């Protein structure tokens, strides 16, 4: 737990700085509010979703495996989508 909490303690400020760097200075307060709301909503919903998936998976371990597989599949789809957008030539309306 010490290693995990140390990693989270370093990752959260890094994620916040990374997210805020894309926003103009005058919108960073609103961006921080949106980031915080999404972060804590995820913490709130996570036990509810894992509990629901556990009923179908049969065990808590199965629920976390299902969540991991879903996360990997989502990451793969997002990466393939972004790669195809980068590879396609611009259309006439974009030029």
C-alpha positions in Angstrom: 0.0 0.0 0.0 2.9 2.3 0.7 4.2 2.0 -2.9 0.7 2.4 -4.4 -0.1 5.5 -2.3 3.4 7.0 -3.1 2.7 6.4 -6.8 -0.7 7.9 -6.6 0.7 10.9 -4.7 3.0 11.6 -7.6 0.6 10.7 -10.4 -2.4 12.9 -9.4 -0.5 16.2 -9.4 1.1 15.2 -12.7 -2.3 14.4 -14.2 -3.7 17.7 -13.0 -0.7 19.7 -14.5 -1.0 17.8 -17.7 -4.8 18.5 -18.0 -4.4 22.1 -17.0 -1.7 22.8 -19.6 -4.2 22.5 -22.4 -6.5 25.2 -21.0 -6.0 28.9 -21.3 -5.2 30.6 -18.0 -8.7 32.2 -17.6 -10.4 28.7 -17.8 -8.1 26.7 -15.5 -10.4 27.1 -12.5 -13.3 25.7 -14.4 -11.1 23.0 -15.8 -9.9 22.0 -12.4 -13.5 21.8 -11.1 -14.4 19.5 -14.0 -11.4 17.4 -13.5 -12.1 17.1 -9.7 -15.8 16.3 -10.3 -14.9 13.5 -12.8 -12.2 12.1 -10.5 -14.4 11.9 -7.5 -17.4 10.7 -9.5 -15.3 7.8 -10.6 -14.3 7.0 -7.0 -18.0 7.1 -6.1 -19.2 4.9 -9.0 -16.4 2.4 -8.9 -17.6 0.2 -5.9 -21.2 0.3 -7.3 -20.0 -1.0 -10.7 -17.6 -3.5 -9.3 -20.3 -4.9 -7.0 -22.7 -5.2 -10.0 -20.1 -6.9 -12.1 -19.2 -9.2 -9.3 -22.7 -10.7 -9.3 -22.2 -11.7 -13.0 -18.5 -12.6 -12.7 -19.0 -14.8 -9.7 -16.2 -13.4 -7.6 -14.4 -10.1 -6.8 -11.3 -11.3 -8.7 -13.5 -12.0 -11.7 -15.0 -8.5 -11.5 -11.6 -6.9 -11.5 -10.4 -9.1 -14.4 -13.5 -8.1 -16.3 -12.9 -4.4 -15.5 -9.2 -4.8 -16.6 -10.2 -6.5 -19.9 -12.8 -3.7 -20.5 -10.2 -1.0 -19.9 -7.7 -2.7 -22.2 -10.3 -3.1 -25.0 -11.3 0.6 -24.6 -7.7 1.7 -24.8 -7.2 -0.4 -27.9 -10.3 1.1 -29.6 -9.3 4.6 -28.7 -5.7 4.1 -30.0 -6.9 2.6 -33.2 -9.4 5.4 -33.7 -6.7 8.1 -33.1 -4.2 6.3 -35.4 -6.7 6.1 -38.2 -7.5 9.8 -37.9 -3.8 10.7 -38.0 -3.2 8.4 -41.0 -6.1 9.7 -43.2 -5.4 12.6 -45.5 -7.3 15.8 -44.9 -10.5 16.3 -46.9 -11.2 19.2 -49.2 -13.3 20.9 -46.5 -10.3 20.8 -44.1 -7.9 22.4 -46.6 
